[in-house]
Amino acid sequence: MYTIEMAYARMRELQEMANRSRAHQPSAASKRAAKKRADKKR
């Protein structure tokens, strides 16, 4: 069974990986983050 807790834990893992990669390439990551925020508004 796939639970909300499992999905949330996976989301946190992905977020941490994204944060780690962001440190290595700040310009590309900030562009991606800006695009994600724009998509969420719609």
Secondary structure, DSSP 8 states (H G I E B T S, - for coil): ---HHHHHHHHHHHHHHHHHHHHH-HHHHHHHHHHHHHHHH-
